Amino acid sequence: MAVNAIDQTRRMLSLVTYLRERPGAHVSDVARAFGITEDELISDLDVLPMCGTSFRGGDLLDIDTDGDRIWWHNPDDVAEPLRLAADEATALLVAARAVATLPGLRESDRQALLRATAKLEAAAGEAAGASSRLSVTFESEGGVFADVDRAISERRRLWLRYYSPARDELTEREVDPIRLFAVGHTYMEAWCRLSEARRTFRLDRVAEIKLLDAPAAPPELELRDLSAGLVQPSADDPEVVVEVGPGGRWVAEYYPHDSAEELPDGGLRITLRTPAPASLRRLALRLGRDGRITAPRDLAENARRAAREALAAYDSDDAQRQD
């Protein structure tokens, strides 16, 4: 089962202590102890070597595995007392103060963060004064995350204005949030009152959000297994090839794909799989001159025919207005 970024961070912090006390631990034993799959554990181990006691990249965790056992080669070096340079202390203090101002942050978490910040200020000395002259403003996703997190903890319903790239439109809806999780981007899984179904919302596509007084009451649902990704096309799904110019490169971000090959003009040749290729006809119409479907042939022709019909209808309406 997928977890949100905060839960994963907590698990990885515990994992560091666990591995330090158990040199040569077996992968299967560690995964069982943390209640995760071996693949999830290996994914964590891929991230841990990029962590350490210095923002500049030194003193990183030297952890590796042969697939059966896990070895930590420098536990004693990393266990030395942490010494922060002035720029590191400043960065930590600025980040801590910014997080403490997030709307919707639980008061207990805010107070714990403020206590930790006070201790860091005392240890930082002059660096603390420099950090007080700096500030950070979070992008809208930070506020959305805080509101969703609060709605989940207080079991309250949310109102959203949400952008759907497939329809290229904003919709308003009320949702009962179920959980937050991260798979590349940060998402909310929720029961949508508009469609009366479970839906997944990407936080950076939420244009506006409001915490409602109505209680959230999503139906009892089995959580989806997201360990293989948010969208998991089948190998048996038809393959579709879309070629886009520089103005259509956004397609590679919004649509899960098998490959994205660079083209000489700055565009991309994107190969993806979908159980319903006809659903991509709307994408072709939206791209206009910025892209086209090239395979399969019948879908490409269908998209061209739809574009010609749309253009003919536009020309007809324009001629009538001139008359």
ZADO-1210 file (C-alpha; in nm, 4 decimals, padded with zeros to 6 digits):
<atoms>
<atom x="00.0000" y="00.0000" z="00.0000" code="MET" pos="1"/>
<atom x="00.1334" y="00.3432" z="-00.0892" code="ALA" pos="2"/>
<atom x="00.1997" y="00.5959" z="00.1860" code="VAL" pos="3"/>
<atom x="00.2317" y="00.9699" z="00.1808" code="ASN" pos="4"/>
<atom x="00.5669" y="01.1473" z="00.1793" code="ALA" pos="5"/>
<atom x="00.5557" y="01.2244" z="00.5535" code="ILE" pos="6"/>
<atom x="00.5012" y="00.8573" z="00.6446" code="ASP" pos="7"/>
<atom x="00.7797" y="00.7503" z="00.4099" code="GLN" pos="8"/>
<atom x="01.0189" y="01.0017" z="00.5672" code="THR" pos="9"/>
<atom x="00.9376" y="00.8720" z="00.9152" code="ARG" pos="10"/>
<atom x="00.9948" y="00.5138" z="00.7990" code="ARG" pos="11"/>
<atom x="01.3309" y="00.5979" z="00.6423" code="MET" pos="12"/>
<atom x="01.4484" y="00.7738" z="00.9591" code="LEU" pos="13"/>
<atom x="01.3615" y="00.4617" z="01.1571" code="SER" pos="14"/>
<atom x="01.5301" y="00.2498" z="00.8924" code="LEU" pos="15"/>
<atom x="01.8612" y="00.4312" z="00.9490" code="VAL" pos="16"/>
<atom x="01.8587" y="00.3406" z="01.3205" code="THR" pos="17"/>
<atom x="01.7442" y="-00.0156" z="01.2496" code="TYR" pos="18"/>
<atom x="02.0225" y="-00.0827" z="00.9964" code="LEU" pos="19"/>
<atom x="02.2924" y="00.0735" z="01.2156" code="ARG" pos="20"/>
<atom x="02.2127" y="-00.1776" z="01.4895" code="GLU" pos="21"/>
<atom x="02.1865" y="-00.4772" z="01.2511" code="ARG" pos="22"/>
<atom x="02.4827" y="-00.4922" z="01.0108" code="PRO" pos="23"/>
<atom x="02.4264" y="-00.7353" z="00.7264" code="GLY" pos="24"/>
<atom x="02.0519" y="-00.7585" z="00.7910" code="ALA" pos="25"/>
<atom x="01.8538" y="-00.9696" z="00.5456" code="HIS" pos="26"/>
<atom x="01.6281" y="-00.7793" z="00.3060" code="VAL" pos="27"/>
<atom x="01.3343" y="-01.0094" z="00.3797" code="SER" pos="28"/>
<atom x="01.3696" y="-00.9598" z="00.7576" code="ASP" pos="29"/>
<atom x="01.3867" y="-00.5800" z="00.7315" code="VAL" pos="30"/>
<atom x="01.0873" y="-00.5619" z="00.4968" code="ALA" pos="31"/>
<atom x="00.8863" y="-00.7817" z="00.7329" code="ARG" pos="32"/>
<atom x="00.9838" y="-00.5684" z="01.0347" code="ALA" pos="33"/>
<atom x="00.8625" y="-00.2490" z="00.8636" code="PHE" pos="34"/>
<atom x="00.5502" y="-00.4045" z="00.7106" code="GLY" pos="35"/>
<atom x="00.6469" y="-00.3232" z="00.3516" code="ILE" pos="36"/>
<atom x="00.7339" y="-00.5222" z="00.0412" code="THR" pos="37"/>
<atom x="01.0920" y="-00.6000" z="-00.0517" code="GLU" pos="38"/>
<atom x="01.0547" y="-00.3795" z="-00.3619" code="ASP" pos="39"/>
<atom x="00.9465" y="-00.0865" z="-00.1412" code="GLU" pos="40"/>
<atom x="01.2464" y="-00.1461" z="00.0839" code="LEU" pos="41"/>
<atom x="01.4857" y="-00.1518" z="-00.2118" code="ILE" pos="42"/>
<atom x="01.3295" y="00.1765" z="-00.3297" code="SER" pos="43"/>
<atom x="01.4042" y="00.3301" z="00.0119" code="ASP" pos="44"/>
<atom x="01.7600" y="00.1990" z="-00.0037" code="LEU" pos="45"/>
<atom x="01.8039" y="00.3706" z="-00.3419" code="ASP" pos="46"/>
<atom x="01.7209" y="00.7036" z="-00.1758" code="VAL" pos="47"/>
<atom x="01.9142" y="00.6704" z="00.1506" code="LEU" pos="48"/>
<atom x="02.2643" y="00.6976" z="-00.0072" code="PRO" pos="49"/>
<atom x="02.1655" y="01.0490" z="-00.1207" code="MET" pos="50"/>
<atom x="02.1092" y="01.1511" z="00.2436" code="CYS" pos="51"/>
<atom x="02.3655" y="01.2558" z="00.4995" code="GLY" pos="52"/>
<atom x="02.4768" y="01.5165" z="00.7493" code="THR" pos="53"/>
<atom x="02.5780" y="01.7888" z="00.5034" code="SER" pos="54"/>
<atom x="02.3743" y="01.9853" z="00.2504" code="PHE" pos="55"/>
<atom x="02.6865" y="02.0070" z="00.0358" code="ARG" pos="56"/>
<atom x="02.6904" y="01.6337" z="-00.0353" code="GLY" pos="57"/>
<atom x="02.9624" y="01.5138" z="00.2032" code="GLY" pos="58"/>
<atom x="02.9196" y="01.2517" z="00.4757" code="ASP" pos="59"/>
<atom x="02.6484" y="01.0662" z="00.2857" code="LEU" pos="60"/>
<atom x="02.5110" y="00.7302" z="00.3991" code="LEU" pos="61"/>
<atom x="02.7156" y="00.4526" z="00.2383" code="ASP" pos="62"/>
<atom x="02.4459" y="00.1826" z="00.2246" code="ILE" pos="63"/>
<atom x="02.4162" y="-00.0922" z="-00.0355" code="ASP" pos="64"/>
<atom x="02.2599" y="-00.4338" z="-00.0844" code="THR" pos="65"/>
<atom x="02.3320" y="-00.7450" z="-00.2881" code="ASP" pos="66"/>
<atom x="01.9602" y="-00.8221" z="-00.3023" code="GLY" pos="67"/>
<atom x="01.9768" y="-01.0538" z="-00.0024" code="ASP" pos="68"/>
<atom x="02.1561" y="-00.8568" z="00.2710" code="ARG" pos="69"/>
<atom x="02.2033" y="-00.4874" z="00.3505" code="ILE" pos="70"/>
<atom x="02.5378" y="-00.3338" z="00.4423" code="TRP" pos="71"/>
<atom x="02.6111" y="00.0073" z="00.5938" code="TRP" pos="72"/>
<atom x="02.9805" y="00.0868" z="00.5519" code="HIS" pos="73"/>
<atom x="03.0145" y="00.4177" z="00.7408" code="ASN" pos="74"/>
<atom x="02.7729" y="00.4132" z="01.0381" code="PRO" pos="75"/>
<atom x="03.0309" y="00.5504" z="01.2816" code="ASP" pos="76"/>
<atom x="03.1210" y="00.8483" z="01.0610" code="ASP" pos="77"/>
<atom x="02.7575" y="00.9497" z="01.0195" code="VAL" pos="78"/>
<atom x="02.6895" y="00.9012" z="01.3908" code="ALA" pos="79"/>
<atom x="02.9295" y="01.1833" z="01.4833" code="GLU" pos="80"/>
<atom x="02.7632" y="01.4952" z="01.6312" code="PRO" pos="81"/>
<atom x="02.6096" y="01.7148" z="01.3612" code="LEU" pos="82"/>
<atom x="02.7961" y="02.0402" z="01.2970" code="ARG" pos="83"/>
<atom x="02.6160" y="02.2968" z="01.0839" code="LEU" pos="84"/>
<atom x="02.7898" y="02.5607" z="00.8772" code="ALA" pos="85"/>
<atom x="02.6357" y="02.9088" z="00.8760" code="ALA" pos="86"/>
<atom x="02.4612" y="02.8601" z="00.5388" code="ASP" pos="87"/>
<atom x="02.3203" y="02.5227" z="00.6484" code="GLU" pos="88"/>
<atom x="02.1825" y="02.6646" z="00.9723" code="ALA" pos="89"/>
<atom x="02.0306" y="02.9580" z="00.7836" code="THR" pos="90"/>
<atom x="01.8608" y="02.7256" z="00.5341" code="ALA" pos="91"/>
<atom x="01.7177" y="02.5097" z="00.8125" code="LEU" pos="92"/>
<atom x="01.5856" y="02.8079" z="01.0082" code="LEU" pos="93"/>
<atom x="01.4253" y="02.9712" z="00.7037" code="VAL" pos="94"/>
<atom x="01.2586" y="02.6430" z="00.6064" code="ALA" pos="95"/>
<atom x="01.1380" y="02.5761" z="00.9622" code="ALA" pos="96"/>
<atom x="00.9837" y="02.9215" z="00.9984" code="ARG" pos="97"/>
<atom x="00.8144" y="02.8903" z="00.6596" code="ALA" pos="98"/>
<atom x="00.6634" y="02.5497" z="00.7393" code="VAL" pos="99"/>
<atom x="00.5387" y="02.6795" z="01.0757" code="ALA" pos="100"/>
<atom x="00.3240" y="02.9376" z="00.8919" code="THR" pos="101"/>
<atom x="00.1449" y="02.6844" z="00.6707" code="LEU" pos="102"/>
<atom x="-00.2348" y="02.7150" z="00.7026" code="PRO" pos="103"/>
<atom x="-00.3993" y="02.4004" z="00.8384" code="GLY" pos="104"/>
<atom x="-00.0864" y="02.2739" z="01.0157" code="LEU" pos="105"/>
<atom x="-00.1860" y="02.0826" z="01.3274" code="ARG" pos="106"/>
<atom x="-00.1239" y="02.2992" z="01.6354" code="GLU" pos="107"/>
<atom x="00.0714" y="02.0233" z="01.8108" code="SER" pos="108"/>
<atom x="00.2999" y="01.9907" z="01.5074" code="ASP" pos="109"/>
<atom x="00.3399" y="02.3702" z="01.4892" code="ARG" pos="110"/>
<atom x="00.4408" y="02.3928" z="01.8552" code="GLN" pos="111"/>
<atom x="00.6888" y="02.1052" z="01.8208" code="ALA" pos="112"/>
<atom x="00.8418" y="02.2756" z="01.5166" code="LEU" pos="113"/>
<atom x="00.8689" y="02.6090" z="01.6997" code="LEU" pos="114"/>
<atom x="01.0428" y="02.4403" z="01.9948" code="ARG" pos="115"/>
<atom x="01.2917" y="02.2746" z="01.7600" code="ALA" pos="116"/>
<atom x="01.3473" y="02.6067" z="01.5827" code="THR" pos="117"/>
<atom x="01.4230" y="02.7803" z="01.9132" code="ALA" pos="118"/>
<atom x="01.6864" y="02.5179" z="01.9991" code="LYS" pos="119"/>
<atom x="01.8408" y="02.5523" z="01.6534" code="LEU" pos="120"/>
<atom x="01.8505" y="02.9323" z="01.6886" code="GLU" pos="121"/>
<atom x="02.0341" y="02.9008" z="02.0187" code="ALA" pos="122"/>
<atom x="02.2908" y="02.6664" z="01.8651" code="ALA" pos="123"/>
<atom x="02.3279" y="02.8691" z="01.5424" code="ALA" pos="124"/>
<atom x="02.4330" y="03.1936" z="01.7095" code="GLY" pos="125"/>
<atom x="02.4977" y="03.4691" z="01.4541" code="GLU" pos="126"/>
<atom x="02.3527" y="03.2596" z="01.1702" code="ALA" pos="127"/>
<atom x="02.0130" y="03.2823" z="01.3361" code="ALA" pos="128"/>
<atom x="02.0196" y="03.6607" z="01.2966" code="GLY" pos="129"/>
<atom x="02.0894" y="03.6317" z="00.9262" code="ALA" pos="130"/>
<atom x="01.8070" y="03.3833" z="00.8780" code="SER" pos="131"/>
<atom x="01.5564" y="03.6197" z="01.0414" code="SER" pos="132"/>
<atom x="01.6024" y="03.8612" z="00.7505" code="ARG" pos="133"/>
<atom x="01.4969" y="03.5941" z="00.4963" code="LEU" pos="134"/>
<atom x="01.1521" y="03.4555" z="00.4250" code="SER" pos="135"/>
<atom x="00.9894" y="03.1985" z="00.1977" code="VAL" pos="136"/>
<atom x="00.6491" y="03.2125" z="00.0332" code="THR" pos="137"/>
<atom x="00.5048" y="02.8708" z="-00.0556" code="PHE" pos="138"/>
<atom x="00.3352" y="02.8092" z="-00.3872" code="GLU" pos="139"/>
<atom x="-00.0349" y="02.7306" z="-00.3827" code="SER" pos="140"/>
<atom x="00.0250" y="02.3545" z="-00.3560" code="GLU" pos="141"/>
<atom x="00.1568" y="02.4009" z="-00.0015" code="GLY" pos="142"/>
<atom x="-00.1691" y="02.5594" z="00.1118" code="GLY" pos="143"/>
<atom x="-00.3733" y="02.2958" z="-00.0683" code="VAL" pos="144"/>
<atom x="-00.1740" y="02.0202" z="00.1028" code="PHE" pos="145"/>
<atom x="-00.2336" y="02.1776" z="00.4431" code="ALA" pos="146"/>
<atom x="-00.6100" y="02.2088" z="00.3826" code="ASP" pos="147"/>
<atom x="-00.6375" y="01.8494" z="00.2625" code="VAL" pos="148"/>
<atom x="-00.4295" y="01.7223" z="00.5545" code="ASP" pos="149"/>
<atom x="-00.6516" y="01.9121" z="00.7963" code="ARG" pos="150"/>
<atom x="-00.9692" y="01.7839" z="00.6286" code="ALA" pos="151"/>
<atom x="-00.8468" y="01.4261" z="00.6621" code="ILE" pos="152"/>
<atom x="-00.7536" y="01.4660" z="01.0295" code="SER" pos="153"/>
<atom x="-01.0842" y="01.6427" z="01.1139" code="GLU" pos="154"/>
<atom x="-01.2956" y="01.4227" z="00.8805" code="ARG" pos="155"/>
<atom x="-01.4397" y="01.7208" z="00.6933" code="ARG" pos="156"/>
<atom x="-01.5598" y="01.7630" z="00.3358" code="ARG" pos="157"/>
<atom x="-01.3791" y="01.9818" z="00.0814" code="LEU" pos="158"/>
<atom x="-01.5008" y="02.2039" z="-00.2016" code="TRP" pos="159"/>
<atom x="-01.2700" y="02.2252" z="-00.5051" code="LEU" pos="160"/>
<atom x="-01.2286" y="02.4097" z="-00.8297" code="ARG" pos="161"/>
<atom x="-01.0198" y="02.1587" z="-01.0205" code="TYR" pos="162"/>
<atom x="-00.8506" y="02.1733" z="-01.3593" code="TYR" pos="163"/>
<atom x="-00.8942" y="01.8658" z="-01.5783" code="SER" pos="164"/>
<atom x="-00.6304" y="01.8545" z="-01.8565" code="PRO" pos="165"/>
<atom x="-00.8209" y="01.5855" z="-02.0470" code="ALA" pos="166"/>
<atom x="-01.1246" y="01.8161" z="-02.0847" code="ARG" pos="167"/>
<atom x="-00.9261" y="02.1415" z="-02.0619" code="ASP" pos="168"/>
<atom x="-01.1759" y="02.2881" z="-01.8167" code="GLU" pos="169"/>
<atom x="-01.2301" y="02.3821" z="-01.4535" code="LEU" pos="170"/>
<atom x="-01.4975" y="02.1950" z="-01.2607" code="THR" pos="171"/>
<atom x="-01.6461" y="02.2584" z="-00.9163" code="GLU" pos="172"/>
<atom x="-01.7098" y="01.9635" z="-00.6879" code="ARG" pos="173"/>
<atom x="-01.7355" y="01.8521" z="-00.3268" code="GLU" pos="174"/>
<atom x="-01.5188" y="01.5612" z="-00.2152" code="VAL" pos="175"/>
<atom x="-01.4652" y="01.3486" z="00.0939" code="ASP" pos="176"/>
<atom x="-01.0858" y="01.3111" z="00.1235" code="PRO" pos="177"/>
<atom x="-00.9435" y="00.9645" z="00.1924" code="ILE" pos="178"/>
<atom x="-00.5650" y="01.0053" z="00.1869" code="ARG" pos="179"/>
<atom x="-00.2662" y="01.2004" z="00.0544" code="LEU" pos="180"/>
<atom x="00.0132" y="01.0246" z="-00.1322" code="PHE" pos="181"/>
<atom x="00.3065" y="01.1051" z="-00.3574" code="ALA" pos="182"/>
<atom x="00.3880" y="00.9350" z="-00.6875" code="VAL" pos="183"/>
<atom x="00.6080" y="01.1878" z="-00.8650" code="GLY" pos="184"/>
<atom x="00.3524" y="01.4593" z="-00.7760" code="HIS" pos="185"/>
<atom x="00.1380" y="01.4890" z="-00.4642" code="THR" pos="186"/>
<atom x="-00.2191" y="01.3575" z="-00.4947" code="TYR" pos="187"/>
<atom x="-00.5369" y="01.3346" z="-00.2914" code="MET" pos="188"/>
<atom x="-00.7544" y="01.0280" z="-00.3180" code="GLU" pos="189"/>
<atom x="-01.1168" y="01.1154" z="-00.2389" code="ALA" pos="190"/>
<atom x="-01.4803" y="01.0207" z="-00.2862" code="TRP" pos="191"/>
<atom x="-01.6184" y="01.2698" z="-00.5407" code="CYS" pos="192"/>
<atom x="-01.9787" y="01.3763" z="-00.4748" code="ARG" pos="193"/>
<atom x="-02.0135" y="01.5039" z="-00.8334" code="LEU" pos="194"/>
<atom x="-01.9363" y="01.1710" z="-01.0026" code="SER" pos="195"/>
<atom x="-02.0317" y="00.9500" z="-00.7034" code="GLU" pos="196"/>
<atom x="-01.7076" y="00.7582" z="-00.7447" code="ALA" pos="197"/>
<atom x="-01.3521" y="00.7433" z="-00.6162" code="ARG" pos="198"/>
<atom x="-01.1276" y="00.9969" z="-00.7884" code="ARG" pos="199"/>
<atom x="-00.7635" y="01.1048" z="-00.7663" code="THR" pos="200"/>
<atom x="-00.6755" y="01.4764" z="-00.7691" code="PHE" pos="201"/>
<atom x="-00.3298" y="01.6213" z="-00.8321" code="ARG" pos="202"/>
<atom x="-00.2722" y="01.9030" z="-00.5853" code="LEU" pos="203"/>
<atom x="-00.1056" y="02.1433" z="-00.8292" code="ASP" pos="204"/>
<atom x="-00.4221" y="02.1316" z="-01.0434" code="ARG" pos="205"/>
<atom x="-00.6452" y="02.2539" z="-00.7592" code="VAL" pos="206"/>
<atom x="-00.7305" y="02.6141" z="-00.8494" code="ALA" pos="207"/>
<atom x="-00.9286" y="02.6834" z="-00.5305" code="GLU" pos="208"/>
<atom x="-01.0108" y="02.4868" z="-00.2165" code="ILE" pos="209"/>
<atom x="-01.2413" y="02.5399" z="00.0834" code="LYS" pos="210"/>
<atom x="-01.2768" y="02.3408" z="00.4028" code="LEU" pos="211"/>
<atom x="-01.6484" y="02.2742" z="00.4638" code="LEU" pos="212"/>
<atom x="-01.8337" y="02.2171" z="00.7889" code="ASP" pos="213"/>
<atom x="-02.0059" y="01.9074" z="00.6496" code="ALA" pos="214"/>
<atom x="-01.8535" y="01.5817" z="00.7768" code="PRO" pos="215"/>
<atom x="-01.6659" y="01.3630" z="00.5302" code="ALA" pos="216"/>
<atom x="-01.8243" y="01.0210" z="00.4931" code="ALA" pos="217"/>
<atom x="-01.6544" y="00.8293" z="00.2108" code="PRO" pos="218"/>
<atom x="-01.7755" y="00.4718" z="00.1636" code="PRO" pos="219"/>
<atom x="-01.5598" y="00.1873" z="00.2899" code="GLU" pos="220"/>
<atom x="-01.3133" y="00.1280" z="00.0063" code="LEU" pos="221"/>
<atom x="-01.0088" y="-00.0914" z="-00.0297" code="GLU" pos="222"/>
<atom x="-00.7085" y="00.1335" z="-00.0872" code="LEU" pos="223"/>
<atom x="-00.5456" y="00.0935" z="-00.4269" code="ARG" pos="224"/>
<atom x="-00.1966" y="-00.0557" z="-00.4457" code="ASP" pos="225"/>
<atom x="00.0118" y="00.2239" z="-00.5991" code="LEU" pos="226"/>
<atom x="00.3523" y="00.0587" z="-00.5634" code="SER" pos="227"/>
<atom x="00.3750" y="00.0205" z="-00.9435" code="ALA" pos="228"/>
<atom x="00.2628" y="00.3770" z="-01.0132" code="GLY" pos="229"/>
<atom x="-00.0541" y="00.5818" z="-01.0271" code="LEU" pos="230"/>
<atom x="-00.1601" y="00.4687" z="-01.3734" code="VAL" pos="231"/>
<atom x="-00.0724" y="00.1132" z="-01.4647" code="GLN" pos="232"/>
<atom x="-00.1483" y="00.0399" z="-01.8316" code="PRO" pos="233"/>
<atom x="-00.1558" y="-00.3250" z="-01.9266" code="SER" pos="234"/>
<atom x="00.1023" y="-00.4658" z="-02.1663" code="ALA" pos="235"/>
<atom x="-00.1974" y="-00.5862" z="-02.3700" code="ASP" pos="236"/>
<atom x="-00.3356" y="-00.2317" z="-02.4138" code="ASP" pos="237"/>
<atom x="-00.3035" y="-00.0880" z="-02.7675" code="PRO" pos="238"/>
<atom x="00.0019" y="00.1272" z="-02.8327" code="GLU" pos="239"/>
<atom x="-00.0496" y="00.4856" z="-02.9495" code="VAL" pos="240"/>
<atom x="00.2201" y="00.7156" z="-03.0905" code="VAL" pos="241"/>
<atom x="00.1778" y="01.0927" z="-03.0658" code="VAL" pos="242"/>
<atom x="00.4234" y="01.3394" z="-03.2204" code="GLU" pos="243"/>
<atom x="00.4194" y="01.6880" z="-03.0685" code="VAL" pos="244"/>
<atom x="00.6049" y="02.0100" z="-03.1364" code="GLY" pos="245"/>
<atom x="00.7675" y="02.2293" z="-02.8681" code="PRO" pos="246"/>
<atom x="00.4247" y="02.3662" z="-02.7734" code="GLY" pos="247"/>
<atom x="00.2934" y="02.0163" z="-02.7031" code="GLY" pos="248"/>
<atom x="00.5681" y="01.8843" z="-02.4756" code="ARG" pos="249"/>
<atom x="00.3238" y="01.9125" z="-02.1812" code="TRP" pos="250"/>
<atom x="00.1647" y="01.5870" z="-02.3027" code="VAL" pos="251"/>
<atom x="00.4635" y="01.3913" z="-02.1662" code="ALA" pos="252"/>
<atom x="00.3960" y="01.5374" z="-01.8216" code="GLU" pos="253"/>
<atom x="00.0213" y="01.4785" z="-01.8110" code="TYR" pos="254"/>
<atom x="00.0000" y="01.1359" z="-01.9762" code="TYR" pos="255"/>
<atom x="00.1831" y="00.8222" z="-01.8473" code="PRO" pos="256"/>
<atom x="00.3929" y="00.6906" z="-02.1351" code="HIS" pos="257"/>
<atom x="00.6398" y="00.4178" z="-02.2293" code="ASP" pos="258"/>
<atom x="00.8876" y="00.6483" z="-02.4017" code="SER" pos="259"/>
<atom x="00.9396" y="01.0089" z="-02.5118" code="ALA" pos="260"/>
<atom x="01.1922" y="01.0451" z="-02.7945" code="GLU" pos="261"/>
<atom x="01.3380" y="01.3886" z="-02.8714" code="GLU" pos="262"/>
<atom x="01.2673" y="01.5217" z="-03.2217" code="LEU" pos="263"/>
<atom x="01.4933" y="01.7604" z="-03.4202" code="PRO" pos="264"/>
<atom x="01.2434" y="02.0478" z="-03.3986" code="ASP" pos="265"/>
<atom x="01.2384" y="02.0404" z="-03.0170" code="GLY" pos="266"/>
<atom x="00.9273" y="01.8247" z="-03.0002" code="GLY" pos="267"/>
<atom x="00.8728" y="01.4701" z="-02.8791" code="LEU" pos="268"/>
<atom x="00.7599" y="01.1356" z="-03.0198" code="ARG" pos="269"/>
<atom x="00.5570" y="00.9919" z="-02.7299" code="ILE" pos="270"/>
<atom x="00.4585" y="00.6255" z="-02.7104" code="THR" pos="271"/>
<atom x="00.1877" y="00.5302" z="-02.4631" code="LEU" pos="272"/>
<atom x="-00.0653" y="00.2552" z="-02.3977" code="ARG" pos="273"/>
<atom x="-00.4350" y="00.2919" z="-02.3248" code="THR" pos="274"/>
<atom x="-00.7286" y="00.0497" z="-02.3142" code="PRO" pos="275"/>
<atom x="-00.9392" y="00.3098" z="-02.5025" code="ALA" pos="276"/>
<atom x="-00.7343" y="00.4712" z="-02.7836" code="PRO" pos="277"/>
<atom x="-01.0421" y="00.6583" z="-02.9112" code="ALA" pos="278"/>
<atom x="-01.0350" y="00.8629" z="-02.5903" code="SER" pos="279"/>
<atom x="-00.7184" y="01.0331" z="-02.7215" code="LEU" pos="280"/>
<atom x="-00.9054" y="01.1921" z="-03.0117" code="ARG" pos="281"/>
<atom x="-00.9908" y="01.4858" z="-02.7850" code="ARG" pos="282"/>
<atom x="-00.6176" y="01.5225" z="-02.7140" code="LEU" pos="283"/>
<atom x="-00.5422" y="01.5419" z="-03.0862" code="ALA" pos="284"/>
<atom x="-00.8075" y="01.8129" z="-03.1341" code="LEU" pos="285"/>
<atom x="-00.6714" y="02.0110" z="-02.8404" code="ARG" pos="286"/>
<atom x="-00.3152" y="01.9937" z="-02.9729" code="LEU" pos="287"/>
<atom x="-00.4128" y="02.1390" z="-03.3108" code="GLY" pos="288"/>
<atom x="-00.0949" y="02.2428" z="-03.4917" code="ARG" pos="289"/>
<atom x="00.1173" y="02.1442" z="-03.1902" code="ASP" pos="290"/>
<atom x="00.0818" y="01.7696" z="-03.2455" code="GLY" pos="291"/>
<atom x="-00.0756" y="01.4723" z="-03.4163" code="ARG" pos="292"/>
<atom x="-00.1436" y="01.1025" z="-03.3643" code="ILE" pos="293"/>
<atom x="00.0669" y="00.8932" z="-03.6031" code="THR" pos="294"/>
<atom x="-00.0260" y="00.5382" z="-03.4938" code="ALA" pos="295"/>
<atom x="-00.2356" y="00.3317" z="-03.5022" code="PRO" pos="296"/>
<atom x="-00.3362" y="00.4342" z="-03.8540" code="ARG" pos="297"/>
<atom x="-00.7131" y="00.4123" z="-03.8015" code="ASP" pos="298"/>
<atom x="-00.6987" y="00.6350" z="-03.4926" code="LEU" pos="299"/>
<atom x="-00.4751" y="00.8845" z="-03.6743" code="ALA" pos="300"/>
<atom x="-00.7213" y="00.9061" z="-03.9635" code="GLU" pos="301"/>
<atom x="-01.0154" y="00.9328" z="-03.7242" code="ASN" pos="302"/>
<atom x="-00.8464" y="01.2265" z="-03.5491" code="ALA" pos="303"/>
<atom x="-00.7726" y="01.4000" z="-03.8810" code="ARG" pos="304"/>
<atom x="-01.1325" y="01.3564" z="-03.9919" code="ARG" pos="305"/>
<atom x="-01.2594" y="01.5001" z="-03.6636" code="ALA" pos="306"/>
<atom x="-01.0258" y="01.7986" z="-03.7033" code="ALA" pos="307"/>
<atom x="-01.1472" y="01.8627" z="-04.0607" code="ARG" pos="308"/>
<atom x="-01.5103" y="01.8454" z="-03.9476" code="GLU" pos="309"/>
<atom x="-01.4446" y="02.0834" z="-03.6593" code="ALA" pos="310"/>
<atom x="-01.2674" y="02.3267" z="-03.8926" code="LEU" pos="311"/>
<atom x="-01.5491" y="02.3056" z="-04.1501" code="ALA" pos="312"/>
<atom x="-01.8073" y="02.3764" z="-03.8800" code="ALA" pos="313"/>
<atom x="-01.6057" y="02.6764" z="-03.7615" code="TYR" pos="314"/>
<atom x="-01.5734" y="02.8135" z="-04.1172" code="ASP" pos="315"/>
<atom x="-01.9495" y="02.7659" z="-04.1697" code="SER" pos="316"/>
<atom x="-02.0367" y="02.9549" z="-03.8504" code="ASP" pos="317"/>
<atom x="-01.7904" y="03.2314" z="-03.9413" code="ASP" pos="318"/>
<atom x="-01.9463" y="03.2688" z="-04.2878" code="ALA" pos="319"/>
<atom x="-02.2968" y="03.2904" z="-04.1389" code="GLN" pos="320"/>
<atom x="-02.1874" y="03.5662" z="-03.9003" code="ARG" pos="321"/>
<atom x="-02.0429" y="03.7649" z="-04.1902" code="GLN" pos="322"/>
<atom x="-02.3694" y="03.7316" z="-04.3839" code="ASP" pos="323"/>
</atoms>
